[in-house]
Amino acid sequence: MNRRLSDAIDKIRSLPEERQQQAAALLLDFLEHDDRDVQLTPEQLAEIEQALSDDEPYASDEEVRVFFDRLLK
């Protein structure tokens, strides 16, 4: 086991039981969904990075209010 993984496990051991259960679930989920086969192109990565850096909301507060007002009537 490498040092970084060993350090992480030591930290997990010091957590309360509930948090240990959460960490175990996350690790097992990670191991069960080994997505090493997924390879994004440089263009796909650039598109994701651009979308994540966009500070503009998808809709204004007013647009969201109007949308939900219509649903609730």
Secondary structure by P-SEA (a helix, b strand, c coil): ccaaaaaaaaaaaaccaaaaaaaaaaaaaaaacccccccccaaaaaaaaaaaacccccccaaaaaaaaaaaac
